[in-house]
């Protein structure tokens, strides 16, 4: 029997009203979806189907555990699963995308396939951090990876922030000087530009020789007017 068929409901034979179903989840489901996170697991799935003339409303509950890799020591650890959700099944001759909450089926289909919904619900139930309870990690692996405590980590962060603040003053000084440095670069670039005469007139400045200190000082002397 295929895995998908183990988690399906033949809805056409159901009368209008409430109907209850139960499924058992094991390693085969996670292998069928080629899960790289979940290595094994045992979960019980309860499905309450409320059939009406136009649609099916499924109340789904999943409880149990799965086996994943501990983020702290990399050993296998059990993570509890406790999920409750609702799936609405609607019927249409047109093709609609499945969005995780509404499943569309053709009127001629007679079974509701729940394997994907159950698998995705279990994955979404996993906590962000997957670790053993305090004190249950492999001590040899902890020593190998040298996991720091919360207090040690806070101390490291505080030291890093202090170093950043001490260096901030020099960076601020350098940032303040940036416009002056850019202006100096522009002046040096202008002095290196070749001088060209336009047709009919000359735009070349008359400059005094560099060896004449009097002329060099006169070049930048402002005009003060007649005394």
N, CA, C and O of each residue as an XYZ file, in Angstrom:
908
protein
N       0.842     -1.204      0.000
C       0.000      0.000      0.000
C       0.877      1.254      0.000
O       1.806      1.368      0.800
N       0.580      2.184     -0.892
C       1.341      3.410     -0.945
C       1.065      4.258      0.282
O       0.005      4.166      0.901
N       2.052      5.093      0.621
C       1.911      5.936      1.803
C       0.724      6.878      1.654
O      -0.013      7.091      2.616
N       0.525      7.447      0.464
C      -0.570      8.398      0.264
C      -1.922      7.763      0.549
O      -2.810      8.421      1.091
N      -2.091      6.495      0.193
C      -3.371      5.832      0.407
C      -3.647      5.574      1.892
O      -4.802      5.441      2.298
N      -2.608      5.506      2.681
C      -2.805      5.279      4.119
C      -3.440      6.483      4.799
O      -4.041      6.356      5.865
N      -3.306      7.651      4.180
C      -3.828      8.888      4.780
C      -4.848      9.536      3.849
O      -4.736     10.719      3.529
N      -5.830      8.771      3.420
C      -6.876      9.286      2.537
C      -8.249      8.881      3.075
O      -8.385      7.898      3.802
N      -9.258      9.661      2.700
C     -10.636      9.443      3.156
C     -11.540      9.361      1.936
O     -11.543     10.257      1.092
N     -12.317      8.266      1.849
C     -13.312      8.125      0.781
C     -14.558      8.899      1.194
O     -15.367      8.414      1.985
N     -14.704     10.087      0.661
C     -15.755     10.983      1.133
C     -17.108     10.763      0.459
O     -18.137     11.137      1.021
N     -17.129     10.172     -0.715
C     -18.396     10.050     -1.447
C     -19.396      9.140     -0.746
O     -20.605      9.301     -0.913
N     -18.910      8.200      0.023
C     -19.829      7.311      0.722
C     -20.322      7.866      2.045
O     -21.065      7.194      2.760
N     -19.920      9.082      2.377
C     -20.309      9.670      3.660
C     -21.626     10.438      3.523
O     -21.880     11.098      2.515
N     -22.433     10.334      4.538
C     -23.661     11.125      4.596
C     -23.341     12.513      5.151
O     -22.296     12.726      5.766
N     -24.239     13.430      4.926
C     -24.053     14.758      5.493
C     -24.009     14.656      7.014
O     -24.805     13.948      7.630
N     -23.059     15.382      7.605
C     -22.902     15.340      9.047
C     -21.461     15.100      9.448
O     -20.546     15.298      8.649
N     -21.258     14.676     10.679
C     -19.924     14.531     11.274
C     -19.449     13.085     11.203
O     -20.211     12.152     11.458
N     -18.141     12.911     10.841
C     -17.531     11.585     10.758
C     -16.094     11.699     11.283
O     -15.397     12.671     10.993
N     -15.662     10.709     12.049
C     -14.341     10.744     12.673
C     -13.443      9.653     12.099
O     -13.881      8.534     11.829
N     -12.149     10.021     11.916
C     -11.155      9.089     11.387
C      -9.860      9.240     12.202
O      -9.585     10.294     12.775
N      -9.075      8.151     12.234
C      -7.781      8.174     12.925
C      -6.716      7.537     12.045
O      -6.965      6.561     11.337
N      -5.515      8.120     12.111
C      -4.376      7.609     11.353
C      -3.152      7.561     12.266
O      -3.044      8.318     13.231
N      -2.237      6.652     11.935
C      -0.972      6.544     12.653
C       0.165      6.965     11.725
O       0.266      6.487     10.595
N       1.006      7.851     12.209
C       2.151      8.334     11.429
C       3.417      7.673     11.948
O       3.638      7.595     13.156
N       4.243      7.197     11.028
C       5.529      6.614     11.401
C       6.610      7.094     10.433
O       6.407      8.033      9.663
N       7.745      6.436     10.491
C       8.909      6.855      9.710
C       8.634      6.847      8.212
O       9.228      7.631      7.471
N       7.742      5.971      7.759
C       7.477      5.840      6.319
C       6.981      7.151      5.709
O       7.315      7.462      4.565
N       6.193      7.918      6.451
C       5.689      9.188      5.915
C       6.828     10.162      5.649
O       6.846     10.827      4.613
N       7.776     10.253      6.576
C       8.888     11.196      6.426
C       9.851     10.742      5.331
O      10.448     11.571      4.645
N      10.001      9.449      5.170
C      10.839      8.943      4.092
C      10.186      9.186      2.734
O      10.877      9.460      1.753
N       8.860      9.086      2.674
C       8.162      9.311      1.407
C       8.363     10.735      0.907
O       8.445     10.969     -0.298
N       8.444     11.697      1.846
C       8.661     13.097      1.468
C      10.138     13.474      1.500
O      10.481     14.647      1.353
N      11.014     12.490      1.691
C      12.469     12.693      1.689
C      12.873     13.826      2.631
O      13.637     14.720      2.267
N      12.344     13.763      3.838
C      12.644     14.797      4.828
C      14.104     14.729      5.256
O      14.628     13.654      5.549
N      14.749     15.881      5.287
C      16.134     15.964      5.761
C      16.196     16.393      7.232
O      17.267     16.373      7.837
N      15.061     16.776      7.801
C      15.034     17.233      9.190
C      14.563     16.139     10.139
O      15.152     15.937     11.202
N      13.506     15.434      9.757
C      12.888     14.449     10.641
C      13.415     13.058     10.296
O      13.269     12.592      9.166
N      14.022     12.407     11.270
C      14.598     11.085     11.064
C      13.600      9.971     11.364
O      13.645      8.909     10.743
N      12.721     10.207     12.293
C      11.747      9.193     12.696
C      10.635      9.894     13.466
O      10.711     11.096     13.721
N       9.612      9.146     13.830
C       8.548      9.752     14.608
C       7.361      8.826     14.779
O       7.181      7.871     14.024
N       6.562      9.125     15.778
C       5.326      8.406     16.040
C       4.271      9.440     16.419
O       4.391     10.114     17.442
N       3.243      9.559     15.591
C       2.185     10.521     15.858
C       0.819      9.890     15.590
O       0.679      8.988     14.764
N      -0.160     10.382     16.298
C      -1.538      9.976     16.073
C      -2.306     11.154     15.506
O      -2.247     12.265     16.033
N      -3.032     10.896     14.415
C      -3.777     11.937     13.718
C      -5.274     11.661     13.853
O      -5.751     10.581     13.504
N      -5.990     12.633     14.354
C      -7.447     12.527     14.434
C      -8.066     13.532     13.470
O      -7.679     14.700     13.447
N      -9.020     13.077     12.683
C      -9.658     13.918     11.679
C     -11.173     13.825     11.855
O     -11.757     12.744     11.771
N     -11.794     14.975     12.098
C     -13.241     15.058     12.142
C     -13.752     15.701     10.876
O     -13.438     16.858     10.595
N     -14.550     14.953     10.095
C     -15.034     15.427      8.802
C     -16.493     15.851      8.935
O     -17.347     15.069      9.353
N     -16.754     17.078      8.579
C     -18.121     17.595      8.551
C     -18.505     17.787      7.088
O     -18.031     18.708      6.423
N     -19.383     16.889      6.592
C     -19.761     16.963      5.177
C     -21.047     17.761      5.022
O     -22.013     17.585      5.764
N     -21.021     18.652      4.019
C     -22.212     19.394      3.624
C     -22.415     19.198      2.136
O     -21.673     18.450      1.499
N     -23.400     19.852      1.585
C     -23.694     19.681      0.171
C     -22.591     20.243     -0.725
O     -22.365     19.724     -1.818
N     -21.903     21.292     -0.281
C     -20.962     21.990     -1.148
C     -19.498     21.745     -0.808
O     -18.631     21.942     -1.659
N     -19.205     21.320      0.418
C     -17.805     21.196      0.799
C     -17.635     20.237      1.970
O     -18.598     19.756      2.567
N     -16.355     19.981      2.272
C     -15.987     19.185      3.442
C     -15.141     20.051      4.358
O     -14.244     20.756      3.896
N     -15.419     20.004      5.637
C     -14.610     20.726      6.617
C     -13.947     19.705      7.522
O     -14.618     18.921      8.193
N     -12.601     19.725      7.534
C     -11.835     18.740      8.293
C     -11.147     19.416      9.471
O     -10.354     20.337      9.278
N     -11.440     18.973     10.676
C     -10.733     19.417     11.885
C      -9.670     18.382     12.200
O      -9.979     17.231     12.507
N      -8.416     18.800     12.121
C      -7.283     17.880     12.219
C      -6.503     18.143     13.497
O      -6.182     19.288     13.814
N      -6.199     17.075     14.230
C      -5.349     17.159     15.415
C      -4.231     16.139     15.317
O      -4.467     14.983     14.966
N      -3.012     16.565     15.628
C      -1.845     15.675     15.548
C      -1.086     15.754     16.869
O      -0.699     16.842     17.297
N      -0.873     14.630     17.505
C      -0.092     14.573     18.740
C       0.917     13.432     18.649
O       0.666     12.422     17.992
N       2.054     13.601     19.311
C       3.089     12.571     19.305
C       4.464     13.190     19.400
O       4.649     14.202     20.076
N       5.433     12.590     18.726
C       6.799     13.115     18.747
C       7.510     12.742     17.451
O       7.110     11.816     16.745
N       8.560     13.476     17.162
C       9.448     13.157     16.043
C      10.879     13.202     16.541
O      11.178     13.797     17.576
N      11.758     12.561     15.784
C      13.178     12.521     16.128
C      13.939     13.412     15.152
O      13.898     13.204     13.940
N      14.630     14.399     15.696
C      15.425     15.321     14.885
C      16.818     15.427     15.498
O      17.093     14.841     16.545
N      17.679     16.169     14.843
C      19.040     16.384     15.342
C      19.048     17.542     16.321
O      18.496     18.605     16.034
N      19.664     17.348     17.466
C      19.754     18.401     18.471
C      20.663     19.513     17.961
O      21.768     19.248     17.489
N      20.202     20.750     18.056
C      21.003     21.881     17.594
C      22.216     22.128     18.480
O      23.159     22.803     18.067
N      22.200     21.587     19.692
C      23.285     21.854     20.629
C      24.381     20.796     20.563
O      25.563     21.134     20.490
N      23.998     19.509     20.589
C      25.015     18.446     20.639
C      25.006     17.561     19.398
O      25.859     16.683     19.270
N      24.067     17.770     18.484
C      23.961     17.035     17.221
C      23.555     15.579     17.394
O      23.616     14.807     16.437
N      23.147     15.194     18.585
C      22.616     13.853     18.812
C      21.121     13.849     18.526
O      20.486     14.902     18.482
N      20.561     12.650     18.331
C      19.117     12.544     18.111
C      18.356     12.950     19.372
O      18.743     12.598     20.486
N      17.289     13.683     19.182
C      16.451     14.062     20.320
C      14.980     14.050     19.896
O      14.645     14.276     18.734
N      14.122     13.782     20.870
C      12.686     13.754     20.617
C      12.091     15.143     20.794
O      12.380     15.848     21.761
N      11.265     15.507     19.852
C      10.570     16.797     19.922
C       9.064     16.508     19.917
O       8.566     15.857     18.998
N       8.342     16.980     20.922
C       6.894     16.726     20.962
C       6.158     17.485     19.873
O       6.552     18.589     19.498
N       5.092     16.890     19.371
C       4.246     17.492     18.335
C       2.830     17.629     18.887
O       2.251     16.671     19.397
N       2.289     18.832     18.775
C       0.913     19.087     19.202
C       0.322     20.119     18.242
O       0.589     21.316     18.356
N      -0.471     19.646     17.309
C      -0.987     20.506     16.246
C      -2.500     20.395     16.163
O      -3.074     19.318     16.326
N      -3.134     21.539     15.904
C      -4.561     21.581     15.617
C      -4.784     22.534     14.456
O      -4.275     23.655     14.455
N      -5.538     22.089     13.477
C      -5.800     22.931     12.312
C      -7.078     22.518     11.620
O      -7.696     21.507     11.955
N      -7.455     23.318     10.654
C      -8.676     23.044      9.895
C      -8.382     23.131      8.409
O      -7.723     24.063      7.947
N      -8.874     22.156      7.671
C      -8.709     22.103      6.225
C     -10.089     22.056      5.581
O     -10.923     21.226      5.944
N     -10.324     22.945      4.629
C     -11.590     22.994      3.907
C     -11.364     22.416      2.517
O     -10.438     22.811      1.808
N     -12.230     21.469      2.135
C     -12.155     20.852      0.816
C     -13.337     21.345     -0.014
O     -14.497     21.173      0.360
N     -13.009     21.971     -1.168
C     -14.041     22.477     -2.069
C     -13.898     21.792     -3.422
O     -12.854     21.222     -3.737
N     -14.960     21.855     -4.216
C     -14.998     21.140     -5.490
C     -15.231     22.127     -6.635
O     -16.066     23.028     -6.555
N     -14.462     21.918     -7.697
C     -14.581     22.799     -8.859
C     -13.993     22.098    -10.071
O     -13.062     21.299     -9.965
N     -14.574     22.424    -11.248
C     -14.021     21.901    -12.500
C     -12.772     22.659    -12.918
O     -12.011     22.181    -13.759
N     -12.555     23.829    -12.343
C     -11.370     24.624    -12.649
C     -10.222     24.249    -11.710
O     -10.433     23.748    -10.605
N      -9.012     24.505    -12.181
C      -7.821     24.180    -11.397
C      -7.507     25.335    -10.456
O      -7.417     26.484    -10.889
N      -7.340     25.038     -9.176
C      -6.967     26.036     -8.174
C      -5.725     25.546     -7.427
O      -5.505     24.342     -7.292
N      -4.924     26.486     -6.946
C      -3.726     26.126     -6.191
C      -4.081     25.818     -4.742
O      -4.942     26.462     -4.142
N      -3.402     24.827     -4.202
C      -3.571     24.474     -2.801
C      -2.742     25.429     -1.951
O      -1.541     25.576     -2.177
N      -3.379     26.085     -0.965
C      -2.683     27.084     -0.160
C      -2.455     26.656      1.276
O      -2.072     27.479      2.108
N      -2.681     25.383      1.590
C      -2.473     24.907      2.949
C      -3.706     24.980      3.818
O      -3.753     24.351      4.875
N      -4.713     25.739      3.395
C      -5.947     25.861      4.179
C      -7.170     25.428      3.387
O      -8.141     24.938      3.964
N      -7.133     25.604      2.067
C      -8.238     25.197      1.200
C      -7.688     24.257      0.136
O      -6.745     24.594     -0.581
N      -8.284     23.084      0.044
C      -7.906     22.102     -0.968
C      -9.039     21.996     -1.992
O     -10.199     21.791     -1.636
N      -8.679     22.138     -3.262
C      -9.675     22.053     -4.330
C      -9.585     20.691     -4.998
O      -8.495     20.192     -5.276
N     -10.754     20.093     -5.256
C     -10.821     18.786     -5.901
C     -11.826     18.822     -7.043
O     -12.770     19.612     -7.036
N     -11.607     17.958     -8.017
C     -12.579     17.805     -9.092
C     -13.794     17.047     -8.569
O     -13.645     16.178     -7.710
N     -14.973     17.347     -9.055
C     -16.173     16.650     -8.580
C     -16.100     15.133     -8.755
O     -16.745     14.389     -8.015
N     -15.323     14.679     -9.722
C     -15.240     13.240     -9.953
C     -14.302     12.508     -9.001
O     -14.349     11.280     -8.923
N     -13.454     13.229     -8.276
C     -12.531     12.580     -7.339
C     -13.300     12.111     -6.104
O     -14.168     12.815     -5.589
N     -12.962     10.911     -5.645
C     -13.729     10.342     -4.548
C     -12.944     10.168     -3.258
O     -13.492      9.681     -2.270
N     -11.662     10.558     -3.243
C     -10.853     10.406     -2.028
C     -10.106     11.715     -1.733
O      -9.595     12.375     -2.638
N     -10.059     12.063     -0.465
C      -9.308     13.230     -0.013
C      -7.946     12.747      0.471
O      -7.857     12.005      1.449
N      -6.889     13.167     -0.214
C      -5.522     12.763      0.147
C      -4.968     13.722      1.193
O      -4.878     14.926      0.949
N      -4.597     13.190      2.362
C      -4.151     14.033      3.478
C      -2.671     13.885      3.808
O      -2.189     14.519      4.747
N      -1.945     13.070      3.064
C      -0.539     12.816      3.407
C       0.272     14.107      3.426
O       1.010     14.359      4.378
N       0.142     14.930      2.379
C       0.913     16.163      2.312
C       0.514     17.122      3.427
O       1.376     17.740      4.052
N      -0.786     17.252      3.682
C      -1.250     18.162      4.733
C      -0.720     17.732      6.097
O      -0.293     18.572      6.888
N      -0.744     16.433      6.377
C      -0.257     15.934      7.667
C       1.244     16.175      7.800
O       1.717     16.632      8.841
N       1.986     15.867      6.747
C       3.439     16.063      6.794
C       3.790     17.535      7.009
O       4.604     17.854      7.875
N       3.188     18.430      6.234
C       3.491     19.855      6.366
C       3.092     20.381      7.742
O       3.783     21.236      8.297
N       2.001     19.890      8.293
C       1.560     20.335      9.617
C       2.559     19.926     10.688
O       2.813     20.692     11.618
N       3.128     18.738     10.573
C       4.134     18.289     11.541
C       5.393     19.140     11.432
O       5.955     19.551     12.448
N       5.841     19.405     10.203
C       7.052     20.219     10.003
C       6.854     21.623     10.556
O       7.751     22.170     11.198
N       5.681     22.211     10.310
C       5.422     23.559     10.802
C       5.274     23.597     12.321
O       5.379     24.664     12.927
N       5.033     22.452     12.934
C       4.906     22.404     14.393
C       6.253     22.334     15.097
O       6.323     22.513     16.313
N       7.316     22.076     14.354
C       8.642     21.977     14.976
C       9.063     23.335     15.527
O       8.855     24.360     14.878
N       9.652     23.348     16.716
C      10.131     24.626     17.270
C      11.334     25.141     16.490
O      12.011     24.391     15.787
N      11.581     26.440     16.633
C      12.717     27.043     15.943
C      14.029     26.455     16.434
O      14.930     26.186     15.639
N      14.142     26.254     17.748
C      15.345     25.659     18.343
C      15.003     24.260     18.820
O      14.088     24.073     19.621
N      15.733     23.296     18.332
C      15.452     21.894     18.653
C      16.605     21.334     19.463
O      17.648     20.979     18.913
N      16.415     21.257     20.759
C      17.480     20.840     21.665
C      16.915     19.884     22.714
O      15.710     19.839     22.958
N      17.823     19.123     23.326
C      17.451     18.279     24.445
C      17.031     19.151     25.638
O      17.435     20.310     25.731
N      16.235     18.603     26.534
C      16.005     19.310     27.800
C      17.332     19.539     28.519
O      18.290     18.794     28.314
N      17.383     20.562     29.354
C      18.624     20.930     30.044
C      19.202     19.737     30.785
O      18.517     19.093     31.580
N      20.481     19.448     30.513
C      21.176     18.360     31.194
C      21.127     17.033     30.474
O      21.741     16.074     30.942
N      20.421     16.928     29.349
C      20.295     15.647     28.652
C      21.150     15.573     27.397
O      21.146     14.549     26.715
N      21.881     16.632     27.075
C      22.764     16.582     25.908
C      23.973     15.696     26.200
O      24.360     15.512     27.354
N      24.553     15.159     25.147
C      25.748     14.326     25.271
C      26.906     15.195     25.754
O      27.330     16.105     25.042
N      27.438     14.921     26.986
C      28.506     15.797     27.511
C      29.777     15.764     26.668
O      30.477     16.772     26.575
N      30.087     14.621     26.052
C      31.283     14.545     25.220
C      31.154     15.443     23.995
O      32.115     16.099     23.594
N      29.966     15.468     23.406
C      29.757     16.327     22.240
C      29.771     17.793     22.641
O      30.276     18.639     21.903
N      29.216     18.095     23.809
C      29.243     19.481     24.275
C      30.663     19.972     24.483
O      30.992     21.108     24.142
N      31.499     19.117     25.041
C      32.887     19.499     25.274
C      33.623     19.664     23.953
O      34.483     20.534     23.816
N      33.282     18.831     22.990
C      33.942     18.916     21.682
C      33.596     20.227     20.982
O      34.461     20.863     20.380
N      32.337     20.623     21.063
C      31.916     21.855     20.408
C      32.063     23.079     21.302
O      31.931     24.211     20.837
N      32.337     22.852     22.592
C      32.533     23.910     23.574
C      31.377     24.911     23.518
O      31.554     26.067     23.133
N      30.210     24.449     23.905
C      29.042     25.303     23.945
C      29.119     26.203     25.170
O      29.236     25.709     26.291
N      29.055     27.500     24.976
C      29.152     28.441     26.092
C      27.790     28.598     26.748
O      26.754     28.403     26.113
N      27.808     28.949     28.013
C      26.570     29.191     28.734
C      25.999     30.554     28.355
O      26.655     31.358     27.692
N      24.759     30.799     28.789
C      24.130     32.094     28.495
C      24.925     33.234     29.130
O      25.059     34.305     28.538
N      25.447     33.007     30.324
C      26.218     34.044     31.005
C      27.510     34.343     30.256
O      27.895     35.501     30.096
N      28.185     33.265     29.793
C      29.428     33.470     29.039
C      29.150     34.194     27.722
O      29.909     35.071     27.310
N      28.063     33.817     27.077
C      27.729     34.461     25.799
C      27.418     35.943     25.995
O      27.821     36.777     25.184
N      26.698     36.272     27.076
C      26.388     37.668     27.360
C      27.668     38.461     27.622
O      27.783     39.617     27.214
N      28.631     37.834     28.306
C      29.901     38.506     28.571
C      30.669     38.773     27.281
O      31.268     39.835     27.115
N      30.646     37.798     26.367
C      31.331     37.978     25.082
C      30.688     39.102     24.281
O      31.389     39.916     23.679
N      29.359     39.153     24.271
C      28.655     40.207     23.544
C      28.968     41.586     24.120
O      29.179     42.547     23.379
N      28.996     41.671     25.467
C      29.278     42.950     26.106
C      30.681     43.435     25.758
O      30.888     44.624     25.514
N      31.655     42.506     25.734
C      33.019     42.886     25.397
C      33.114     43.372     23.950
O      33.827     44.331     23.654
N      32.382     42.697     23.046
C      32.408     43.103     21.639
C      31.777     44.478     21.448
O      32.281     45.288     20.670
N      30.682     44.746     22.150
C      30.042     46.055     22.041
C      30.946     47.154     22.592
O      31.013     48.246     22.029
N      31.646     46.864     23.700
C      32.560     47.854     24.265
C      33.684     48.195     23.320
O      34.075     49.356     23.197
N      34.212     47.175     22.645
C      35.286     47.428     21.683
C      34.784     48.270     20.523
O      35.503     49.134     20.021
N      33.546     48.018     20.096
C      32.987     48.817     19.008
C      32.808     50.267     19.395
O      33.047     51.151     18.572
N      32.390     50.546     20.639
C      32.208     51.922     21.086
C      33.535     52.661     21.195
O      33.626     53.846     20.873
N      34.555     51.958     21.647
C      35.865     52.610     21.767
C      36.416     52.985     20.407
O      37.079     54.014     20.272
N      36.159     52.178     19.407
C      36.655     52.482     18.072
C      35.789     53.471     17.332
O      36.176     53.979     16.280
N      34.611     53.748     17.877
C      33.682     54.617     17.166
C      34.185     56.040     17.043
O      33.898     56.707     16.049
N      34.951     56.540     18.059
C      35.427     57.915     18.023
C      36.354     58.180     16.855
O      36.244     59.218     16.202
N      37.273     57.254     16.577
C      38.213     57.427     15.473
C      37.481     57.396     14.129
O      37.794     58.163     13.218
N      36.492     56.486     14.026
C      35.725     56.443     12.785
C      34.947     57.736     12.584
O      34.823     58.219     11.458
N      34.429     58.290     13.655
C      33.672     59.538     13.536
C      34.578     60.680     13.060
O      34.177     61.498     12.232
N      35.794     60.722     13.591
C      36.737     61.766     13.163
C      37.064     61.624     11.677
O      37.114     62.608     10.939
N      37.285     60.374     11.257
C      37.612     60.146      9.858
C      36.447     60.527      8.951
O      36.651     61.099      7.880
N      35.226     60.210      9.381
C      34.048     60.566      8.578
C      33.894     62.075      8.484
O      33.490     62.585      7.439
N      34.212     62.810      9.565
C      34.089     64.264      9.544
C      35.096     64.902      8.588
O      34.823     65.954      8.010
N      36.255     64.273      8.421
C      37.284     64.823      7.536
C      37.084     64.442      6.085
O      37.807     64.929      5.217
N      36.129     63.590      5.805
C      35.950     63.101      4.441
C      35.708     64.214      3.430
O      36.314     64.176      2.359
N      34.840     65.225      3.709
C      34.662     66.304      2.707
C      35.941     67.064      2.407
O      36.200     67.399      1.251
N      36.762     67.349      3.445
C      38.022     68.055      3.222
C      38.971     67.229      2.364
O      39.636     67.754      1.470
N      39.025     65.916      2.649
C      39.910     65.053      1.876
C      39.460     64.984      0.420
O      40.291     64.974     -0.489
N      38.146     64.937      0.199
C      37.633     64.890     -1.174
C      37.947     66.181     -1.912
O      38.306     66.137     -3.089
N      37.821     67.346     -1.247
C      38.119     68.623     -1.874
C      39.597     68.714     -2.244
O      39.947     69.226     -3.308
N      40.458     68.218     -1.363
C      41.888     68.241     -1.658
C      42.208     67.373     -2.868
O      43.053     67.733     -3.688
N      41.526     66.218     -2.982
C      41.746     65.365     -4.146
C      41.316     66.079     -5.428
O      41.980     65.955     -6.457
N      40.206     66.828     -5.374
C      39.755     67.546     -6.563
C      40.737     68.632     -6.963
O      40.994     68.820     -8.153
N      41.299     69.361     -5.983
C      42.278     70.407     -6.299
C      43.518     69.823     -6.962
O      44.053     70.383     -7.919
N      43.969     68.674     -6.428
C      45.147     68.052     -7.024
C      44.858     67.604     -8.450
O      45.721     67.699     -9.323
N      43.642     67.116     -8.685
C      43.281     66.672    -10.034
C      43.229     67.853    -10.992
O      43.659     67.736    -12.140
N      42.694     69.019    -10.527
C      42.613     70.196    -11.378
C      43.999     70.696    -11.762
O      44.206     71.117    -12.901
N      44.934     70.659    -10.851
C      46.291     71.149    -11.123
C      46.999     70.282    -12.146
O      47.898     70.734    -12.855
N      46.556     68.965    -12.212
C      47.204     68.079    -13.174
C      46.575     68.136    -14.559
O      47.116     67.547    -15.495
N      45.430     68.840    -14.721
C      44.764     68.898    -16.012
C      45.617     69.681    -17.020
O      46.200     70.698    -16.646
N      45.711     69.244    -18.286
C      46.462     70.003    -19.319
C      45.712     71.269    -19.687
O      44.481     71.291    -19.683
N      46.453     72.329    -20.006
C      45.871     73.610    -20.360
C      45.763     73.711    -21.873
O      46.718     73.455    -22.607
N      44.548     74.101    -22.324
C      44.311     74.203    -23.759
C      43.749     75.576    -24.083
O      43.029     76.169    -23.279
N      44.090     76.090    -25.290
C      43.577     77.369    -25.769
C      42.432     77.125    -26.733
O      42.557     76.330    -27.665
N      41.337     77.795    -26.517
C      40.227     77.719    -27.467
C      40.549     78.576    -28.672
O      41.324     79.526    -28.562
N      39.963     78.256    -29.836
C      40.259     79.059    -31.068
C      39.866     80.507    -30.871
O      38.748     80.810    -30.454
N      40.789     81.392    -31.172
C      40.478     82.821    -31.151
C      40.833     83.508    -29.864
O      40.949     84.733    -29.849
N      41.011     82.791    -28.792
C      41.393     83.446    -27.544
C      42.123     82.445    -26.679
O      42.120     81.244    -26.951
N      42.742     82.949    -25.642
C      43.546     82.112    -24.757
C      42.945     82.122    -23.376
O      42.587     83.174    -22.846
N      42.834     80.928    -22.787
C      42.333     80.820    -21.412
C      43.430     80.393    -20.463
O      43.154     79.998    -19.330
N      44.682     80.468    -20.917
C      45.796     80.052    -20.075
C      46.113     81.123    -19.061
O      46.214     82.303    -19.397
N      46.268     80.709    -17.820
C      46.617     81.657    -16.769
C      48.094     81.990    -16.843
O      48.929     81.133    -17.131
N      48.399     83.248    -16.578
C      49.804     83.665    -16.502
C      50.292     83.375    -15.107
O      49.866     84.015    -14.146
N      51.166     82.432    -14.991
C      51.659     82.024    -13.681
C      53.122     82.428    -13.542
O      53.902     82.389    -14.493
N      53.444     82.802    -12.366
C      54.828     83.180    -12.079
C      55.645     81.934    -11.861
O      55.128     80.903    -11.431
N      56.930     82.034    -12.162
C      57.805     80.875    -11.923
C      57.756     80.491    -10.453
O      57.618     81.336     -9.569
N      57.876     79.175    -10.220
C      57.801     78.683     -8.843
C      58.994     79.116     -8.018
O      58.926     79.148     -6.789
N      60.132     79.463     -8.712
C      61.319     79.790     -7.927
C      61.287     81.232     -7.429
O      62.145     81.630     -6.642
N      60.297     82.028     -7.881
C      60.210     83.422     -7.464
C      59.233     83.522     -6.295
O      58.022     83.448     -6.507
N      59.722     83.685     -5.082
C      58.818     83.717     -3.929
C      57.865     84.887     -3.957
O      56.742     84.781     -3.466
N      58.298     86.024     -4.532
C      57.421     87.184     -4.570
C      56.239     86.941     -5.482
O      55.099     87.235     -5.124
N      56.508     86.402     -6.664
C      55.448     86.126     -7.608
C      54.549     85.014     -7.101
O      53.338     85.065     -7.318
N      55.104     84.004     -6.427
C      54.296     82.912     -5.913
C      53.327     83.405     -4.872
O      52.189     82.938     -4.819
N      53.751     84.344     -4.036
C      52.850     84.893     -3.040
C      51.819     85.811     -3.660
O      50.698     85.902     -3.158
N      52.176     86.510     -4.765
C      51.262     87.444     -5.401
C      50.110     86.712     -6.096
O      49.016     87.256     -6.240
N      50.368     85.490     -6.518
C      49.347     84.743     -7.257
C      48.078     84.562     -6.431
O      46.986     84.575     -6.997
N      48.179     84.396     -5.140
C      47.022     84.128     -4.293
C      46.672     85.320     -3.413
O      45.862     85.206     -2.494
N      47.325     86.539     -3.718
C      47.073     87.713     -2.883
C      45.767     88.360     -3.303
O      45.623     88.708     -4.475
N      44.797     88.540     -2.393
C      43.513     89.139     -2.782
C      43.684     90.600     -3.109
O      44.603     91.256     -2.618
N      42.774     91.121     -3.961
C      42.792     92.527     -4.349
C      42.109     93.353     -3.265
O      40.922     93.178     -2.992
N      42.865     94.247     -2.658
C      42.351     95.037     -1.538
C      41.900     96.434     -1.960
O      41.364     97.188     -1.148
N      42.109     96.763     -3.182
C      41.724     98.103     -3.635
C      42.835     99.126     -3.380
O      43.863     98.805     -2.784
N      42.617    100.338     -3.829
C      43.634    101.386     -3.681
C      43.549    102.017     -2.301
O      42.462    102.305     -1.799
N      44.713    102.229     -1.695
C      44.767    102.845     -0.347
C      44.926    104.338     -0.521
O      44.995    105.071      0.465
